[in-house]
């Protein structure tokens, strides 16, 4: 009888697991089918409005992974559009005779400041065609208002508001947690890398003076860029905008109207009436509209003949480590192969690498940089920096012919560090676990997390970090035609905005990915005779369904949805725990509010 229940239970569990697997395959298949259905060509009627809503995370490249676009809580796909398609669609709408204008439905924007700036510039270009841009929201965040301010008319719900208070960066410090756990973070930084503050949350309970200095410089630079854009669009002096922020004068919608931050207070039904009047349609007529995501599949004009010339766009997105990587993480093997593929393809006449990375492994960064150097020797190679291209993200960019950054791009962070946790006390005092060892050599226990580093071992690691920092500063000096002592003075782990990086010689020009593509085409003498070729090549959605059916993928997706903004703290601790080797990465994890 015991055996009977044993086999029956085993059979039941096996059947249950099989059913669960089939369920998730079914969900993924449905998601993929929905995506395929959405890819059918969209036919527009005259007097159509393009509706742009940016409340989902904006990646540099539209994802094809069905699980990245799936809400497991509600079992439905989430439409996500990459910056590449957003810019392409706004430009397409500019020439589309069926599109009358753009309606920005804004509250929150899931993007960094540089990404917002690229979209904002594209909207300015769209307005120059004579078509209208209207913006409406029940409540604008600062990032949303920065984008909305470019509109011909900015509308706000009468009971809504505009957040306008200046920028704040908040950093989570874990020193107290580590002390309670009796874990010691053994930290080695490059020489005088006082700004390399990625390790500060493990060392202190507040910012160091050097970190506070660089953060205030960074925030003031980004804020001044935002104010300059808003001032130009709204015709309000920068001094007045700062007064509004300092005194928190926008406590309600009426105040936002009084200070000319918005043009009119209307409810949604009144907003629809305004749109009908703009289109010249009757009150009872349906407003023809299309979302910016669905507009991807709208055909405009006859289309260009497919050129034989290819301009490769390589997306280097996420933290840098060894291995293959993914669409949201840079693997040295995967990105190196993509660069090599573009270099060896005779049809590829020029290369643009889009870098959006806080850095990571110094070794992996050097592996990628070498491939950039080889590719540059054979064809034009331009770098476009996104929201972040710092430390290892800057390292892999150094050998490009030309580097573009947005004014609010976070870059620089030329510095290195290493972290080796000592967890012996935690295991002994918290868990009652002790360790003993036998060794063949004096330092066979080198980098053993259960033993503290000896002074000799610490010096060996310090020597290695110093050597890598020297290599980093020499690399930047040689590639940028600067003195190494000067690079050290602007390095030491310090971050800069793209605007400041241009002034100190770390980048060549201000602009977005379209500027980089245009320059690459010019350097290759292509004119308009080319087609874009994205690398690494994205996997087929059905292939990704099978590869990403792991419980870890599902759990992480659901956890991210549940924790929201607090997920970043969990992610930070996980990344610090998984660091291997000497790191060249952004000196902090922060959010700007």
N, C-alpha and C positions, 0 to 999 in steps of 0.2 A: 504493500500500500504506500509505503514511504517513497519507493521508487516511482510509483505511479504519479504521485503529487509532484515529485521532483521534475519528471519529464513534462507533465502538464504545465507546470509553472514556466519551465524553460521555453516550451512551445508558445505559451501565451505572450511572454516577453518578446520573443523573436517576431511573432506576428504583429505585436504592437509597434515595435521599432520599424518593421517593414512598412506598416501603414503610415507611420509618421514620415518616413522617408518619401513615400509616394505622394503624401500630401504636400510636402515642400517642393517636390519636383513639379507637381501639378500647379502649385502657386507660382513657381518660377516660370513655367510654361505659359500660364495665363498672362503673367506680366510681360513676357516676351511677345506674346501674340498681340497684347494691347499696344506695345511699342511698335510692332509691325503695322498694326492698323492705323496708328497715328502717323506712320510714315507715308501713307497714301497721299497723293498730290492734292493740295488744297486749292480750290477754285474760288476766287473772290469776286464779289459783286462791286460795282462802282460805289463810291462814297463809303468805303470801309475804314474803320478806325483800328489801328494797331494798339492792342492793350498790353502794356508792359508792367508786370508785377514781379518783383525780385525778392520775394520772401524766403526762397529756398537758397541753400548755399550755391554760390557761383564759382564753379571750377574754371580753370583755364581752358579746359577741353570738355566738350559735352560727353558724358559717360555713356557707354553702351551696356555696362553691367546692369542687368535687371534688378539685382539685389541692392544696388546702390540707389535705385529709384523705387524702392518698395517699402511701404509702411506696414510692418508686421503686426502692429497693434490693430489696424483697421483692414488689413489684407487688401490693400489697393496700391497701385503704382503711384509714385510721386514724380511729377514732371520736373526734371532738372535740365537746365540749359547752360552750356559752357560759355565763357566769354567769347570764344571764337565764333560761335553761332549768333550770339547776341549782337556783336559788332557787324557781322555779315548781314543779319536781318534788318538792322536799322539802315544800313547802306542800301540794301535791296528796296526797302520801303520808300526811300528817297526818290528812286527812279520808277516806282510802281504807280501807274496812273490810277489804280483802284484805291490806293491808300491816300486818305485825305489828311491824316495827322496821327499823332501818337498821344495816347492817354496813359499817363503814369499813375498807377494805383499803388501808392507807396505808404508803408508804415515802417517796417524794418527792412534792412538790406543785408543779406547773408554774404557779405564780401568785405575785403579789406579796403583801405582808403585808396590805394593805387588802382584797384579794379574799378571802384566807383568813379574815379577820375577818368579812366579810359572810356567808360560808358558815357559819362557826362560830356566829354569832348566830342564823342560821336553824335550826341543829341544836338550839340551846338552846330555841328556840320549839317545835320538834318534840317534844323531850323533855317539855315542859310538858303535852302531850296525854296523857301516861301511857304512850306507846310507848317501847320501849327503843332505845338506841344502844350498840352494841359496836364496839370498835376492835381491829384486829389487824395486826401487821407483824413481819417478820423483823428489820427495823431501821428506826427512826424518825429522819428528819432533824428539825431543830429546827422547821421550819414544819409538818411532818406531825404532830409531837408536839403542837404548839400547838393544832392542830385536834382531834387525838385526845383531848386532855385533857378535852374536854367530854363524852366518852362515860360511860355508866354504869359500864362496865368496860373497862379498857385491858389488852389481852393482848399478850404479847411472846414470840417464839420463844426457847427456853432458850439457844440459841447466838447470839442476836441482841444488839442494843444500842440505846441511845437517845443520839443526839448532843445534848449539852446543854453549851454552852461560852460562850454569849454571842454577840453579833453582831459581825461584822467587815465592813468595807467595803474593797474593794481596787480601786485605780485604776491603769490602765496609763498610763505616761508615755512619750512618743514623742520627747522632746527629743534624745536620743542618736541615734536613727534619722535625724532630720532633719539633724543635724550631719554624720553620715556621708554623707548624700546631698547636703550643701551646699544645703539648702533653708532659707530664713529665713521664719518665720511672722511677718508684720507684724501686730501685734495692737493693736486700739483698743478700750478698755472705757469704759463710762460713768463719770461722775465718782465717784471713791471706790468703784467697784464691786469692792471687794477680795474679796467672796464669790463673784463671778461667775467661777467657776473652770473653766468648760468649756474654756477656752483654756490652762489650766495645764499639761496634758500636752504642749502644744507649746512651753512656755516653760521648765519646770523638770524636774528628775528626782525630785522628791518634793513632798509637799503643802506649800503655804504655811501659815503659822500661822493665818491667817483661815480657810482651807479646813479645816484640822484641827479648829479650834474648832467650825465649823458641823457637821462630820461627827460629832464626838463628841456634840454636843447632839442631833443627829438620831437617832443610834444609841441613845443613852441613853433618849430619849423612846420610841422604838419598843420597846426591850427592857423598859422599865418597864411598858408596856401589855401586852406578852406575859406578863410575870411576874404582873401583877395578875389576868389571865384564868386562868392556870394555878393560881395560889394559890386563887382562889375555887372553881374546879372540883375541885381535888384536896385542898383543905384543908391546904396546906403554906404556912408563912409565907414571905413574899418574901425575908426575910433568909436563910432556910435554902436557898431556891432559888438565891440568889446564891452561897452557900457551896458548894453542889453544883457550880455552874458554875466558880467560881474554882479549886476544888481538883480538878476533873475526876474527880469521885467515881463517875461512871457508867461505869467501865471495862469492865463486863460486865453481862449480864442479871441476875445475882444481885444486884448492887449497885443496879440500877434497881428491883428488887423491895424490897430492904432499905430504900431511901429513899422508898418509897411513890410512886415515879414511875409504876409500873405495878401492876396488881392481881394478875396471875398469869402464870406462865411456862408456855406450852403449845406443843406442836407443832400443825401444821395439822390433822391428823386429830383431835386432842383439841379443837381449836377447833370443828370441825364437830360433834363430840359435844355440846359445850356449847350450840351453836345448836339441835340437835335437842331437847335437854332443855328449852330455853327455849320451844320451839314445842310440846312435848309429843308429839313424833312418835317412832316406833320407830327403832331403830338402823339397820335396813335400808332405811328409807324415804328417798326422795330429798327433799332440802331444796328447797322451791320458792323460786326467787329470780329477780330481774330486775335487770339493770344500770340504773343511773340514766340512761344514754343511751337505752336502749330504752324505759324507762318514760315518756319524752316522749310516746310514742304510745298510752299507756294512757288510757282514758276513765273518768272517775270521776263518778258522779252523772248527772243529766240534762243538765247544762250550762246556761249562761245564754243567754237570748235575745240575739242580736247587737244591741248598742245602736247607735243612730244617732250618739251622742256619741263622739268620738274624743279620746284623750289621746296626743299625739305624743311619742315617745321618740326623740330624735336622738342618734345615736352618733358622737361626735367622738373618734376613736381614732387614735393615732399621731402622728408628727412633722408639723408644720404647714408647708405650702409652697403655692405657687400651683397652679392647675390643678384637675383633677377629683379627684385623690386616689384612694383605694381603701378596702377594708374595714380595712386596717391602716395607712393614712396619711391625714391630713387635708389635703384640697385646698380652698383658699379658695372656688373656684367650686362644687365639689360640695356642701360643707357649707352655704354661703350659699344655694344653691338649695333645699336641704332645709328650712332654717329659713324661707325665703320661702314655700315650698309649704305648710308648717304654718300660717304666719301668714295666708295668703290662703284657706285652706280653712275655710269656715264651720262645718263639722262638727267641726273640731278646737277644743276648748274650752280646752285648756291644753297647755303644752309643758314637757317635761323634757329637758334636754341632759346626757347622760352624757359627762363629759370624762375621758379617760385619755391624757394627752399631756405630753411633756417640753418642748413648745414648738417653736420653729422661726423662720420668717420673721416679722419684726415687721410688715411690710406685709400679709402674708396674715392675720396675727392681727387686725389692725385691720379688715380687710375683713369678717371673720367677726363681730367685735364689733359692727360697725355693724348687721348684720342682727339680732343679739340685741337691740340697743337698739330697733329698729323693732318686733320681735315683742313685746317686753315692754310696749310702749305699747298693744298691742291685746288681749293675753290673758296670764294668769299664766305666768311663765317661771321654772322652778326648775332649778338646776344640781346634779348629783350628781357628785362627784369620786371617781375610782377610785384605783388605786395611785399614779398621778402626775398632777398637774394644776398644772404649774409653768411659770413664765415666760410664754411665749405661751399655754400651757394655762390659766394664771390670767388672762391678758389677755382671752381670749375669754369668760371667766366673769363678769367684773366687773359687767356691767349686769343680771344676773339679779335677780329679786325676792328670792331666798333661795339661799344656797349651803350644801349639805351636804358634809361630808368625813368619811371614816372617821378614827378617832384616829391610824392609821398611814399615812394618805395623805401623800405628799410634795407640798408645795405652796409657794406664795410664789415665790421666785426672781425678784423684781422687779428687773430689770436688763437691760442690752443690751451687745452686743459685735459687733465685726467682725473678720474674719481675711482678710488678703490675702497669699497666699504669694508669695515672690520666688524663682523657680526658675532664674534666668539662670545662676548659677554651676554648678548641677547640670548643665545642658545643655552648658555650655562645658567644664567640667573632667571630667565623667564620660562624656559622649557626643561631645564634640568639635563640638558644634553652636553656632554663634553667630548673633546676630540684629542686624540694622540696620534703620533706619526713616527715613521722611520724614514730616513733619507740616505741617499747615496752621496750627495754633495752638500756643501755648505749652504747653498741657496736653492735647493730643490723645491723649497716651499715659497719661491718667489711668486708674489701676487696670490696668496692664499687668503680668502676672505675670513677664515677662522683664526688668523694670526695677524697682529699688527705688523706693519712694515718695519724692518730694521732701518737704522740710519743709512746703512750702505745701500739697501734696496731702494729707499726713497730717493737717494742721490742718483741712482741709475735711472729711475723714472724721470727725475727732474732734468737730467742731462738729455734724455730723449725728447722731452717736451721743448727744451731750449733749442735743440737742433731743428725740430719741426717748425718752431716759430721763426727761426732764422731762415729756413727754406721758404716759408710763406712770405716773409717780408722781401726776400731776395727775388722771389718769383714776381711779386707785384712790382717791385722796383724795375726789374728787367723788362717786363711786358708793358709797363706804363711809362717807361723812360723817366724814372724818378730816382732820387738818391735813396739808398736803403735806410739811412738815418732818418730821412723825412718820412718814409713809410712807417717806420717804427713810431714816430711822433704822432701820426694820425691813426696808428694801429692800436696796440695794447688792448685789443678786444673791443674798441669803441665802435658804436653803431652811428650811422649817419642817415639822414633822409637823402633821397635822390638829388634833391636841389642842392644840398650841402656837399654831397659827394661829387657833383659836377664842379663846384668851386675849388675843391681840394685835389681834383685830378683823378678820382677813382672811376668815374664814368665819362663817356664822351659827349653824350647829348641827352636831352629830355624828350621822352616820347613813349609811345606804346608799341604793341606788337605789330600794328599796321605800318608804323614808321620803320620798324626793323625790316619788315618784308619788302617795303618799297626800296630801302637802301640796298638790300641784298640783290634785288632785281636790277637796280641801276649798276651795281658793281659787276654784275655778270652780263651787262648789256642785253638784258632780256626784253626791255620795254614792257608790253602787256602780254607778251607771248610766253606764258608759263602757267602751270597749274600747281596748286599746293599739294604737298605730299606729307601727311602727318605720320610721325614716328615717335615712339614705338607703335607698331601697328596694333590697333585695338582688336581684342579677341571677339569672335562670334558670340552673340548673346547666349546661345544654347550651350556653347562650350563653357562659358562662365557659370551657367546654372549648375552644371555638373561639378566644376572645380570649387565652387563656393557654397556647396551644400553643407559644409561642416557646421557643427553646433556652435563653434567659436564665432563664425561669421554671423549667424543669426543672433546669438547672444549679444555680440558687440553692437550690432545694429539696433537692437531693442534697447540696450542699456544706454546708448547714445541718445535715443529718442526720449527715454524716461528722465535722464539726468539733465538734458538740455545744456545750458551754459556751464553747469558744474562738472560736466564730463571732462573738461579740459584739465581739472585738478587730478583726476584719476589717470588721465592720459600722461600727464607730466611725470607722476610717480613711476608709472610703468616704463616710460622712456628712459628715465634716469637709472632704473634698475637694469635695463637691458643694454646700456652702453658698453661697447667693447673697444678697447684700444684708446689711443689718444684722440680727442674730439676737437673738431673745428666747427663749432655751431653757435647760433645766436646766443648772446649772453644772458637771455632771460626768456621766460614764458610770460606773456602779459596779454591783457585785454585793454582796449581803448574804449572808453565810454564817454 
